[in-house]
Amino acid sequence: MTDRPPQRTPNRQLAALIAEAGFSNAGLARRVDQLGLEHGLDLRYDKTSVTRWLRGQQPRGTTPALIAEVFTRRLGRRLSAQDLGLDACAPVYAGLEFAATPEEAVDIVSGLWRKDSGSHAELRKIAFTPAGLVVPSRDWLIGRADERVGRGDAPHPPEPRVPAQGRAPAVSPAGRAHVSVPRQRSTDRGPGQRVTGGDVAALRSVGELFRTLDHAYGGGHARQALVRYLEHEAEPMLRGVYGETVGRRLFGAAADLTRLAGWTSYDIAAHGLAQRYFVQALRLSQVAGDRAYGSYVLITMSRQAVYLGHGREAVQLARVAQQGVGSSAPPVVQAMLHSVEARGHAVLGEVRACTSSLIRAERALDAARPGDDVPHWARFFDEAQLADDFGHCHRDLQQYRAAAQHAERSLQLRAPAFARSRLFCRIVLATARLGLGELDQACALGAEAAQQATEMRSARAVEYVRDFERRLEPYRDATAVRNYRDRVGVIG
């Protein structure tokens, strides 16, 4: 007598979710295939594949995680493979989870640092997923503060405040910055080692150092050094011993460095990786109990969405940030939140909404006073930055005269240390001059920015120049444009 194959149990969990999501079998298969393509996977599932899953067959490899992500996007809540009645596997979208506990947050972000500091080139090719913004921003908005952060034994008495150990990057005559990173006692550091206020101050100092390099030379200049620092110095601290006060400050410093790792990843066009860093920085800021910094992470995510053309998501992120901090934030922070929302409206072509947000931003900045207690991360937002945002908005709305006026003002006010921001603003001004029919001025400004872009390691800088060059195409036979091409050559 021949043995029959074991009877499979129908997957009722998957069937229920398919019904809730309103998918057909073919529609679900198509969406799984599309997600696979984002990760370089040629899956080729069809409605018959889904029928087999419903009958109890288990898909292989990373497919369960892909199916779970399809439902997460559709239903707006985080679902795992197990929630779908499927076998667990390594999540394809690792890094977009909003951890349930501080310990889980450390596990997720440290895993991200380790993969990024190694030879995982595919990590930098992961696609940006607009739907991946929904769950983390919602969980941050409605989430409660973590009750306990401290680890290990009872904290020692408070230590004296230790001044930051960092120093400005040395710059050679050739213009190359040399990274001099304050290092902790890494040979003594490990799980169970006590973390002090001086350790946290050093982390803060490192953040300032890498920010300076980023502004001047682009995110690609020292990004890998920052990620390795997080892996080898920040992770052991997060797994060390600390009390509640030092612990909150430690998570705040880790959030700041993680956001910066995301920002530099964004600048080299590693957009999916940057998105994951931003999500984890948002979670770390919640552990730190720093609601205002969480709003800063959200508007950083909003700026990335603007750059990628996702205006609706950009507006939503800015509004979540505003709702999360309420009216208690300093005027400078309020101005920042409104100006970023305006950028999203401009991408969507929403003139009235954009104008209203810009007016609110301007009024908030006017209300700021020299004695205000402004967070360190918001001190860059001044009249120069607001004028820059105005210029970008008017450019996107094709209001070129206003764009030129604000871009010129920003360039007058912006310090030379913000070299990349000045380059972006110069391209905005060149685009505005082009829109006003001032071809010679536009080409002169564009050529200056293009030459500066070759001195930076910034994919965004290159893309700004390329966007300007695309706008020059209708005038390609003009003398000014030919001269531009001769002067600039090929960018990127």
N, C-alpha and C positions, 0 to 999 in steps of 0.2 A: 504494500500500500504506500503510495507516494505522499510524503509530507506536504501539507499546504503551507504557503508563506504566511507569516503571522498577520493577523487582521489589524489594519491600521484604525486608529480612533479618529473620527472626523474632528476637524479643528473648529469647534463652535466659537471660540474666542475670535478667531480671524473672521469667521462668517459674520459675527455680530458687528465687528468694526467695519467690515466692507459695507454692510447695510447702513451703518451710521454715517459713514463718509459719502455714501451715494456713488460708490465706484461700481463700474462693471468689471468683470474679470479682465477683459482686454484693457480697460482703462488703467487698472492697477498695474498690470504687466508693463504697459507703456511708460508709466511714471517711474517704475523701478529701473527700467532700461535707461531712462533719461538721467536719473541720479547716478547710475553706473558710469555713464559717459563722462560726467563731471570728474570722475576719479580714474579715467582711462580704462574703464572696464567695458568690454563688448559682450553684454549678457544675452541679449536676444530672447527674452522671455515672451510668452504669448498667453492667450486666455487658457490654453490647455495646461500651462505650467501652474496657473493660479488654481485651476480645478484640482490638480494633484495636491497642492498645498492644503486645500480645503478638505481633501480626503485623508490628510494626515501625513503626507510626505514632507520631510524636512529639507528645505533648501540648503545648499552648501555654502561654505566660505563666508563672505561678508554679506551675503544676500539678506539674512534676517535683519541685520542692522539697517540696510537700505530700505527694506519694507517698513520697518518701524519709523524711519525718518519720513517716509512718504505720508504715513498716517499722522505723525507729529505736525507736519506742515499743514495738512488738510484740517485737522481737528483743533489745532492751536494748543495742544497740551503734550507734554513730553511722554512718549510711550517707548517702552523697551521691547526687545524681541520676545521676552517672556510674557509681556502683556498681550501679545498676539498669539500665544500658544506655540511659539517657535523656540528652538534651542538657542541658548545664549552664544554670542561670539564677540570678538573684539569690535567695539563700535567704530564704524567708519567715520562718524562725525564726532569723534572724541575731541573734547575741548569746548564744545558748545553746551555742555551740561552745566546747569546752575546747581552746584553741590548742595546737599542737604545739611551738611555739618562742616565746621572748620577743618576737621581732619580730612574729610573727603575733598575739600577744596585744595588742601595742600597736596594730596595725592594726584589730583587732576593736573594742577598747574606745574608741579615738579615733573610729571611725565612729559608735559609739553616742552619744558625747558630741555630735558635730556634728549628728546628726539630732535629738537631743533639744533642743539649744539653738536650733534653727531653728523653723520653723512646721509641723513634722510632728506635728500633733495626733493623727493616727491611731496614732502610736507609743504614746501614752498610753492607747489603747483596746485594745491587744493583750491577749488573754486569758492568764491564768496556766495553765500546763500541768504538772500533777503529774508526768507521764512525763518532762518535761524536766529533772527533778532527778536522774534515775538515772545518766546517763552522766557528768556533771561530778563528782558526788560520788564515783563509783567511780574516775574517772581521777585525782582528787586523792588518794584513799586509796592507790592502787597506784603512782602516778606517782613518778618519781625527780626529785630536785632538778636544776634547770637548771645545767649545768656552767659556762657562761660568760654573764655579764650585761653586762660592760663593753663600751662602744662607742667607736670612734675610736682616737686615738693612746694611747700609754702614759700612765698617770695621773701628774699632778704630785704632789709630796710632799703629805702630809696637811695640810689647812688647820686653823687653830684653830677650835674649836667656836664657832658663832655662836648667840647666844641667839635664841629665837623672837621674831618681830617683831610678833606680833598683840597686840590689846588687846580688852578686853571691849566688847560692843556698847553704845553709848550708848542710853539709854531716855528718851524724852520723858515729861513728866507725863501725857500721854494714854495712855502704855503702849506706844507703837509703837517697835520696835527699828530703829535705823538701821545698815545694814551698812557696816562699815569694814574692807575686805579688804586685807591686805598684798599689794601688787602687786610682781611681779618686773619687771625691766627689759624689758618686752615688746617695746619698739621695738628692742632689741638682741638679743632672743632669737630663735632659729631653729635649724633643723637644723644641726648642726655646732658650735653654741655649747657651751662648757664648763659643766657643772653642778657647783656647789659644795655643800659642807655647809650653807652658809647658805641656799641655795635650798631644800634639803630641810627645814631647820628652819622656813622660812616656810610650806611646804606643811602641815607639822604644825600650825602656829599657825592657819592658815586652818581646818583641821579642827575645832579646839577652838572657834573662833568660830561656825561653822555648827552645831555640836552644841548650843551654848548657845541659839542661836535656835530650834532644833528642839524642845528640851525645853520651852521657855517658850511658844512661839507656834505650834507645829505645823510639819509638813514643808512645807506650801504657802507658808510665809512667804518663804523665801529660796532655794527649791529651784532656780529658774532661774538665780539668780546663782551658785550653786555649780556648776551644769553649765557655764555660760559660763566660769567660772574654770578648770575642768578642760580645756575645749577650748582656751582661749587661753593658759594658763600651764603646765598639767601636760603636755599633749601635746608642745609644743616641747622641754620638758626630757627627756621620755622618748626623743625623737629626737635629743637632743644628744650631747655627748661626756662620758664619765665612766668612772672605773675601777670595779673590782669592788666595793669597799667602799661607795663613794657610790652606785653603781648599785643594790645590794641595798637600801640605805636609801631610795632614790628610789622603787623599785617598792613598797616597804612603805608609804610615804606615799601613793602613788597608789592602792594597794589600799584604804587607810583612807578616802580621799575618795570612791572609787567605791562602796564599801559604804554610805557615808553618803548618796550620791546615790540608791542603791537604797532605803535606809531612808526617805528623805523621799518618794520615789515611792510606796512602800508606804503611807505615811501619807495620801496623797491618793487612794488607791485605784487607782493605776496599776499593777496587780499584775503584769501581764506584763512591763512595762518594769522594774519593781523586780527581778523574777526574773532578768532579763538582766544587770542591774547586779551582782547578787549573784554570779552565775556568773563574771563577768569579774573581780570583786574576788577571788574564790577563786583564779583563775588567776594574777593579779598577786601574790597572797601567796605562791604557790609560787615565782615568779621571785625574790621577796625572800628565799626560804629561811626563811620564818617559819611554821612548822607550827602553832604555837599560834594565830596570827592566823587562819589558815585554818579552824581549829576554831570560832573566833568567827563567821566568815562563815557557816559551816554552821548554827550554832545561830540565827543571824539568819534564815536561810532556814527553819529549823524553826519559829520564832515566826510567820513569815508563814503557813506551812502550818497551824499551829494556828488562827490567826485565820480562815482560809478553810475550816476544818472538815476538813482532810486529816490526820487524826490519825495514820494509819499512816505516811504519808510523814514527818511531824514526828518520830515516834519513830525512824525509820530514819536520818534526818539527824543527830539527836542522837547516835545510837550510832556512826555513821561518825566523827563528830567525836571522840568518846571514844576510839575505836580508833586514830584518827590521831595523837593526842597521847600516848596511853598513860598511865602513872602518873607521868610526869615533870612534868606541869603543876602549877603552884602550887595549894594547896588552894582558893583563891578561884575559880580557873578550873574545877577539878573540881566545885565546888558549882554553878557556873553550868551546866555540862554536864548534871548530873543533874537540876537543877530544870527545865530545858527539856524533857528527856525526860519528866518527870512531867506537864508540860502536855499533851503528846501523848497519854499514857495517859488523862488525865482526859477529853479530848475523846472518846476511844473508850469511856469508861465502865469502864475497867479499874482497879477499885479497888485490888486488891492490888499490881499493878505500879506504879501511881501512888504508893501509900504507900511502897513500897520505894525508889523513886527519890527521894522527898522526904526519907526518912530518910538516904539516902546524901548528899544535898545538905546537909542540916543538919549531919551529922557532919563533912563536908569543911570547911564554913565555920567550925565550932567549932575545927578544927585550924589555922586560919589564925592567924598571929602578926603583930604590928605591924611587925616587921623583914623580913617576906617581900618578895621581889622580885616585885611584881605588875605585869603589863603595864598601860600607861595605859588601854587599852580595857576592862579588867576592874575598874577601881577603883570604878565605880558599883555593882558587885554587892556589896551589904552586907546587913545584917539587914533593912533596909527592903525591899529588892528580893526577898529570899527570902520574907519575910512576904507580899509582894504575890503571888508565884507560888503560895504556899500558899493564899492567899485565892481566886485564880482556880481552882485545882484543886478545892478544896472546893465552890466554886459550881457548877462543871461537873458534879461528882458529886452535886449536890443535898444536900450536907452543910452546911446553912446556918448552924448555930450555929458550927461551926469556921470557916467562911468569914468570918463576921462578926468573930470574935476576931482572926483574922490580918489582915483588912483594916483593922481599927481600929489594930492595932499598926503596920502599915505607914504609915498616915497620921500616926501619932504620931512616927515616926522619919524620914519622908521630908522632905528639905529643900524649901522653897517653890519653888526654882528648877526643880524637876522638875514643873512645873505639869500637863503632860498626863498623866504617870504618876499623879499624885494624883487627877486627874479620873477616870481609869479605875478606880482603887482605890475611889473614892467611889461609883461606879456598882456595883461589886461589893458594897460594903457595903449599898447601897440594895436590891440584888437579894436579898441575904441577909436583910435585915430584912423584905422582902416575903415571902420564903419562910417566915419565922418568924411571919407573921401580924401584924407590926407595921407596919400600913399608913401611919399618920401619919408615923412616922420615915422610912419608905422614901420617901414622897413628898417630904418635906423635903430629904432627901439628894439625891434625884434632881433636884429643882428647882435646887438649888445647882449641881450638875454641869452641868445643861442650860444654865444661864446662862453658865457658864464656857466651854462648848463654842462659844457664839456669838462668843467673843472670840478663837478660835483658827482657824487654817486647817488643819484636820485632819479628813479624812473618817472616820478611825477614831473620833475623839471623838464625831462626830455619830452614827455607827453604834452606839456604846455606848449613847448616850441613846435611840436608836430601839429598841434591843433591850429596854431597861428599859421603855419605853412599851408595847411589845407585851405584856410581862408584866403590865402594869396593866390590859389590856383586860377580863379577867374581873371587875374591880372598878370599871368605868368609871362606874357610877352612885353610887359612894360619895362622900361629901362631900370627903374628902381628895384623891381623884383629880380631882374637878371643880375644886378649889382649885389643884391642880397645873397643870391645863390653863389655868386663868385666869392663873396666874403665869408660865407658860413660853410659852404660845402654840405656834407651829409651829416646830420645830427643823429646820434644814437647808434 
